[in-house]
Each structure stands twice: as structure tokens, then as C-alpha cells.
């Protein structure tokens, strides 16, 4: 799932080198922490959070195929 999130984020931003995804286990779920450059934050979140919601939906769907619970946090 980490690779999927990283691929999506790098496609959205201008500064691809600043994209980092950290995988943390918390409360029985896998938390993927996405960090991007400050200037690219708006591109990842989108208007009214629509892009962020879409990213979470795609990652959640990919994780459900493997019977995993994944949460995406944009930091």
C-alpha cells in the first residue's frame, strides 16, 4: 500500500523528491503518513479535500483486497 500511495502522490506534486510515506502500526491498523512539500500540500488535498478523500478511497480499496485496514494521514 505504501508504494501505491507514493506513486499517486508523486503524480500530483511538482517536487517529487519531497514526497515521503512512512508506515506505522497503530491500534491494529496500518497508518500511512504522507508528507509533501509545503507548496504541494494544496495539490494533494484539493478543493474541499476532494483529492485527499479520493486518495484515501483508492488506498483503502487496494488494502481491502488484501484484508488489511489502512489509514492515510496527510501531514
Backbone as CSV, one residue per row, in Angstrom:
resi,resn,N_x,N_y,N_z,CA_x,CA_y,CA_z,C_x,C_y,C_z
1,UNK,0.816,-1.191,0.000,0.000,0.000,0.000,0.862,1.257,0.000
2,UNK,2.002,1.154,0.649,2.907,2.294,0.718,3.328,2.740,-0.679
3,UNK,3.607,1.786,-1.541,4.051,2.096,-2.898,2.938,2.750,-3.717
4,UNK,1.702,2.288,-3.513,0.552,2.848,-4.230,0.366,4.317,-3.853
5,UNK,0.421,4.595,-2.553,0.250,5.971,-2.081,1.370,6.867,-2.595
6,UNK,2.595,6.357,-2.571,3.736,7.140,-3.042,3.620,7.444,-4.531
7,UNK,3.183,6.481,-5.308,3.011,6.670,-6.750,1.953,7.736,-7.050
8,UNK,0.835,7.673,-6.352,-0.243,8.652,-6.554,0.235,10.051,-6.172
9,UNK,0.885,10.166,-5.022,1.330,11.472,-4.538,2.357,12.092,-5.481
10,UNK,3.299,11.290,-5.967,4.325,11.822,-6.863,3.732,12.283,-8.191
11,UNK,2.627,11.677,-8.604,1.975,12.092,-9.843,1.272,13.448,-9.675
12,UNK,0.929,13.806,-8.457,0.185,15.042,-8.206,1.074,16.258,-7.965
13,UNK,2.237,16.058,-7.378,3.055,17.183,-6.919,4.116,17.580,-7.942
14,UNK,4.694,18.767,-7.731,5.795,19.219,-8.581,7.140,18.770,-8.019
15,UNK,7.288,18.807,-6.699,8.539,18.427,-6.046,8.448,16.971,-5.592
16,UNK,8.738,16.043,-6.499,8.599,14.611,-6.213,9.585,14.131,-5.157
17,UNK,10.729,14.803,-5.038,11.744,14.389,-4.068,11.294,14.609,-2.626
18,UNK,10.353,15.512,-2.409,9.889,15.818,-1.060,8.799,14.860,-0.580
19,UNK,8.329,13.973,-1.437,7.269,13.035,-1.061,7.871,11.889,-0.257
20,UNK,7.359,11.721,0.972,7.773,10.582,1.790,6.536,9.933,2.387
21,UNK,6.558,8.613,2.439,5.467,7.855,3.038,6.068,6.978,4.127
22,UNK,5.554,7.130,5.349,6.025,6.355,6.487,4.908,5.417,6.918
23,UNK,5.258,4.168,7.141,4.284,3.153,7.535,4.418,2.892,9.031
24,UNK,3.313,3.061,9.779,3.308,2.896,11.229,2.148,1.976,11.604
25,UNK,2.399,1.041,12.514,1.325,0.181,13.041,0.743,0.853,14.271
26,UNK,-0.584,1.066,14.274,-1.237,1.726,15.393,-2.639,1.151,15.588
27,UNK,-2.935,0.646,16.765,-4.263,0.127,17.124,-4.754,-0.932,16.145
28,UNK,-3.891,-1.829,15.725,-4.283,-2.909,14.829,-4.485,-2.498,13.387
29,UNK,-4.125,-1.270,13.069,-4.265,-0.776,11.695,-2.914,-0.252,11.220
30,UNK,-2.750,-0.252,9.930,-1.551,0.325,9.329,-1.848,1.771,8.977
31,UNK,-1.038,2.680,9.513,-1.210,4.103,9.242,-0.110,4.525,8.278
32,UNK,-0.507,5.079,7.144,0.443,5.599,6.165,0.476,7.114,6.298
33,UNK,1.624,7.640,6.719,1.778,9.082,6.899,2.425,9.662,5.647
34,UNK,1.707,10.527,4.960,2.175,11.148,3.723,2.670,12.552,4.009
35,UNK,3.909,12.806,3.627,4.484,14.143,3.774,4.889,14.651,2.389
36,UNK,4.519,15.904,2.106,4.892,16.550,0.847,5.416,17.947,1.165
37,UNK,5.997,18.602,0.178,6.482,19.976,0.359,5.302,20.898,0.646
38,UNK,5.570,21.973,1.377,4.506,22.919,1.740,3.785,23.471,0.522
39,UNK,4.506,23.738,-0.543,3.903,24.288,-1.750,3.000,23.308,-2.478
40,UNK,3.184,22.027,-2.237,2.391,20.995,-2.906,1.217,20.493,-2.065
41,UNK,1.095,20.985,-0.851,0.050,20.498,0.053,-1.346,20.698,-0.538
42,UNK,-1.579,21.832,-1.170,-2.889,22.111,-1.762,-3.228,21.166,-2.894
43,UNK,-2.218,20.732,-3.635,-2.456,19.804,-4.742,-2.841,18.421,-4.244
44,UNK,-2.327,18.045,-3.090,-2.624,16.723,-2.532,-3.986,16.726,-1.833
45,UNK,-4.324,17.839,-1.210,-5.602,17.921,-0.500,-6.743,18.245,-1.462
46,UNK,-6.543,19.184,-2.358,-7.581,19.541,-3.318,-8.644,20.444,-2.717
47,UNK,-9.546,20.897,-3.565,-10.626,21.771,-3.100,-11.581,20.982,-2.222
48,UNK,-11.794,21.503,-1.031,-12.675,20.895,-0.039,-12.266,19.451,0.276
49,UNK,-10.987,19.135,0.095,-10.475,17.819,0.457,-10.853,16.691,-0.481
50,UNK,-11.288,17.036,-1.682,-11.762,16.001,-2.614,-10.656,15.053,-3.062
51,UNK,-9.478,15.589,-3.361,-8.380,14.727,-3.816,-7.902,13.853,-2.666
52,UNK,-7.803,14.418,-1.464,-7.394,13.636,-0.299,-8.377,12.491,-0.053
53,UNK,-9.656,12.771,-0.192,-10.673,11.738,0.001,-10.540,10.648,-1.064
54,UNK,-10.269,11.052,-2.299,-10.102,10.077,-3.381,-8.870,9.205,-3.153
55,UNK,-7.776,9.820,-2.684,-6.559,9.055,-2.389,-6.844,8.025,-1.305
56,UNK,-7.536,8.455,-0.256,-7.869,7.526,0.841,-8.748,6.385,0.341
57,UNK,-9.688,6.683,-0.546,-10.584,5.659,-1.086,-9.817,4.626,-1.902
58,UNK,-8.902,5.082,-2.741,-8.122,4.166,-3.581,-7.235,3.270,-2.723
59,UNK,-6.549,3.863,-1.743,-5.663,3.077,-0.883,-6.471,2.090,-0.045
60,UNK,-7.610,2.531,0.452,-8.466,1.649,1.258,-8.979,0.477,0.417
61,UNK,-9.340,0.732,-0.828,-9.821,-0.324,-1.719,-8.701,-1.320,-2.019
62,UNK,-7.500,-0.824,-2.245,-6.369,-1.719,-2.504,-6.045,-2.552,-1.268
63,UNK,-6.163,-1.962,-0.100,-5.879,-2.684,1.141,-6.944,-3.730,1.437
64,UNK,-8.180,-3.441,1.109,-9.256,-4.392,1.397,-9.119,-5.661,0.566
65,UNK,-8.476,-5.568,-0.587,-8.236,-6.760,-1.405,-7.276,-7.714,-0.697
66,UNK,-6.450,-7.169,0.203,-5.506,-7.978,0.963,-5.969,-8.171,2.403
67,UNK,-7.227,-7.833,2.686,-7.821,-7.953,4.021,-7.011,-7.210,5.082
68,UNK,-6.624,-5.990,4.761,-5.875,-5.141,5.691,-6.656,-3.871,5.942
69,UNK,-6.425,-3.276,7.111,-7.049,-1.994,7.444,-5.961,-0.923,7.375
70,UNK,-6.113,0.012,6.441,-5.103,1.047,6.224,-5.750,2.429,6.357
71,UNK,-5.050,3.311,7.064,-5.497,4.694,7.247,-4.431,5.604,6.644
72,UNK,-4.858,6.596,5.866,-3.919,7.562,5.270,-4.035,8.878,6.010
73,UNK,-2.881,9.357,6.502,-2.822,10.668,7.160,-1.901,11.559,6.346
74,UNK,-2.380,12.744,6.013,-1.567,13.722,5.280,-1.012,14.710,6.299
75,UNK,0.312,14.735,6.406,0.958,15.556,7.447,1.704,16.694,6.794
